[in-house]
């Protein structure tokens, strides 16, 4: 309890109240503090003393007749109330400081995209706030479950690295999954260094899993408190979420980059036309790394024509200019395609001729003024170029740039461009080989058949390579499992009818036997009682009926799994969209049932008369799964003011367009976050219960893959409706939308 100043309480804050009680009781009293200071009146020999107490501690005395005891009790209660007010104020102030700290910490780390930078920022805040001399932050490495130190202060030797799980104090803290204070490390058996310091460590937890640890230490003469451990735990929870998001974003980025390389490799190897290859590569890079301009150029050299027909050529020593042949750019930028003379470009031509990586984060910092002037004239504020050389000696380059502000090109972006450039060089080599083969065929008609066979073999090899690189999806696994389950279930289901007939025949025979043979032997009577024949005659048919219902239910589930997966449909196909919705509902049926205090969810289906839809069935099923699962998540949260419902409506709204509406009667979505619903990683769910990717992926599938639209409608607390509109028949030229078009459609 917080201490109270009795003098201030009696003479200032509560003077009027105390004086009023003294007057009302007509008492003659005096008040003094515990150390003998008189606050009111003076003591006489005939007066009695009554203590003023707070939590068992005597603050002072009230002297006087027996009525003075009432005054002492009143002042004690006033002191207790004042103490509670001060304690509450202190608690609120501490909570405000903690919230302010976390807000400031969030502002600093939320703008950082590097895990190590986030670790350093958090450690610096912890060092200043918790007055520590050493500290470190570790992350768990998946292959060997070791803790790798990514940030520290106070010296490199303050904590060992790396740390195995369960090794030392930090390893034990991570293994146990809870924070700990060790105020005398030299007495702790888990620390081999025997340092005379105080140590405090907490695990970094995200989504109920431990991803690392953070620890601080200082002199043992200044031990850590439980409040400091609580504060460090709060900071660890804050930083764990950010780090986990960054790690997930890094994995997603790497996955997208790998997908780009695979997709680009497949696309460019399917073509032997250089323009198609270059256009495909430039467009994919432009969309993936989000630049203002991406182009491909050829370096013109004086020795180019002499080296044209050689299988391998030396690096040209004399560069005469550049030619930009393909580009993708923002609509407000002017086209750069065309020829550029040597004197207008500066040192760029030399770097291209030497096949040197060109990485310029800020054009304004260039010392080469001609190059700076050329780039600024053509709206480049940052520039990245990866040169390449074909087997014939031609030098080309993929160039990317931004038009506003500097940009620090990351290692991932550079590595991605280098990987794509390697694939591009291979594809161009193949295209050149094809051109050379055609040229040789014109000169040697007698070898035409051999060349034709070679070309067919090359194309066949390319197709085999593309097919071998394609990965089978999860739909193939589901469909395969469903197929394997379907065979034995069909066998059981088909034979149950015969088993029922056989049992009925046996029961009829048994009843006839009992009618004809009315005096069974003692042994037979004992056997009848042992097997409980009357119960057996009644229960066995019911059991067989239950087995028939169960096997029929399994067959329905297997059929729904096959319809949901559609693993054999990698391209567009014409399907009944209602079957996909029903299959998804069947898979989610266990979440719709009532349990405990949950009343269950009623699904209302208002299906219109729809034709077969030209679409990617498995991807649309994924959209239905995401939207229905989100609706169920909302309706599962109490209180349940009315029966939870999900309404699914379908209709044809135009000759070549259908509409699907999925509505829940939940609390709705506030307007200020509706425009963020389809952003990656945005979620309103609790930490660990949502990734923020379901609606984003669904939006991409509908808008980019199916040339449709996906919007959310929600007003007040009237529930939410997700409206899907897609064409019935897709146009071949619009099967794949660019990310730029999708962004414009979203706006």
Protein Blocks (a to p, Z undefined) as FASTA:
>chain_A
ZZddfklmmmmmmmmmmmmmmmmnopacddddfkopafbhcddfkbccddddeehiafbd
ceddfklmmmmmmmmmmmmmmmmmmmmmmmmmmmmmmmmmmmmmmmmmmmpcbfklmmmm
mmmmmmmmnopabdcdddddfklopacdfbdehijklpccdddehiajklmmmmnopacd
dfblklpmklmnlpacddddddddeehiafbdcdddddfklccdfklmmmmmmmmmmmmm
mmmmmmmmmmmmmmmmmmmmmmmmmmmmmpccfklmmmmmmmmmmmmnopabdcdddddd
fklmmmmmpmbdcddfbdfbdcdfbdcddfkbccfbdcddfklnojmlmmmmnopacddf
blklpmblmlmmmmmmnopabdcddddddfkopacddddddfedcadddfklmmmmmmmm
mmmmmmmmmmmmmmmmmmmmmmmmmlmmmmmmmmmmmmmmmmmmmmmmpccdfklmmmmm
mmmmmmmmmmmmmmmmmmmmmmmmmmmmmmmmmmmmmcccfklmmmmmmnommlmmmmmm
mmmmmmmmmmmmmmmmmmmmmmmnommlmbccdddfklmmmmmmmmmmmmmpcchjbnbj
addddddddddddddfklmmmmmmmmmmmmmmmmmpccdfbacddddddddfbfkbccdd
dddfbebjafklmmmmmpghiafbdehiaghlmmmmmmmmmmmmnopacddddehjeopa
ddddddfbdcfklmpccfklmmmmmZZ
